[in-house]
Amino acid sequence: MPSVDQVFVTASMTAASMTGPELEWSHRQQGFFKLACHAVIAQDGTVHLGRRGFDEAGCLAGALNTTSLQVVLIGGVDEALRPTNNFTDAQRQELSKLWPELPRVIDKQSPIKEL
């Protein structure tokens, strides 16, 4: 894998109550052999690790897959599945602890407005 130079952050676009293991199950149902990203951060701040860091490319960042670590924040939609910025302070705090030396790239398609 080429050198990693950023963290790509996106929303799960799922219910806020979803957990990392549940998202991994969903990814497997979609044909991935494991969680498609390097880490998932639940609304309570729990971190679920997926891909093996720098050794394994993620699958969610398109052209950035091989040069980024990818993190999914659980949430991003309300109860009616409308996009919303419902991310928690616990998620933001845990995100800041993951690979703090790397800059963040926000997925422009997700409702994440700021970190």
N, C-alpha and C positions, 0 to 999 in steps of 0.2 A: 504494500500500500504506500503511495506517495506520502510525503510529510503532511501532517494535519495542521491547519493554520487557523481554524475557526470552529465555533460551535453553532450549528444550525438548530434553531428552536421553532417548533410548530405546536399547534393545538391538536388534541385528539378528536375534537368535534364530536364528543360523546357526552353522555350524562356525567355530571360532576361526581357522582358516586362511584364511577368505574375505578377499578384498581389496576395496578401494573400487570399482575397475572391475568386478569380478565382481558386486558388489551393484547397481551401476548397470545392468548387463546384466539382472539379475533383475528390477529395477524396470521396465525396458523390456518384458520378457516379460509383465509384469503389466498392461501397457497405458499406463504413464506414458511421456511423450515424452523424459524424461531422468531422472536421479537425483531421487528424490522429496524429498530433504532438502538442506540447505545444505552439510553436510560429513559425511564418514564418517571415523572414526578406527580404523585397523586395530590389531591386538594389539601390533604393534611400534612403534606411535605414528605411523605414516605417515598423513598427512591427505590425503584425496581430496575436493576441492571439487566441489559439485554446482550448486545454484541460485545465482543472482547476488546474494547478500547481501540487503540491504534492498530491492532492486528487484523481487524475485520471491518470492512466497509459496511455502512448502513445502506438502507434502501429508500429513504424518504426525501432526499435532497437533490434528486436529478443529477445535474452536472457536478454538484458539490459532493456527491456520495463519497468519493475517494479522497477528498481533502478536508472533510469535516467530521466532527463527532456530532451525532444527532440526538436531540432531547425532545421528548413529547411531554407537554404539560396537559394533564387531564382537564377537560372542560372545553370551553370555547363556544358552547351553545346553551340556550336556556331550555326550559321544560318543553317548549314548542319547537325545539331544534332550530331556533333562529340564532345566527352568530351573535355572540356577546363576549365581552371581556370580563369573565367571571373568575379570573385567576386569583389565587390567594397570596397573602404575604408569606405564608409558609412555603409555597411553591417558589416564589421569587428568592427567598433566602436560600433554599436548597440549590436552586439553579446557580446562584452566585458562588457556591462552594464547589461545583463541578468544573474542573479544568479552568480555574480562575485566570490563568495566564493567557487564555485564548479569547479573542473578541467574539461577540455574539452576532449572528445573522438571523434576522427575524423573517419567517415565512410571510411574504406579502399577501398570501391567500388566507391567512388565519386572522382571527380577531385580536391577536396580541398587539396592543398599542404601545406598550412600554414594559420595561422590566424593572 
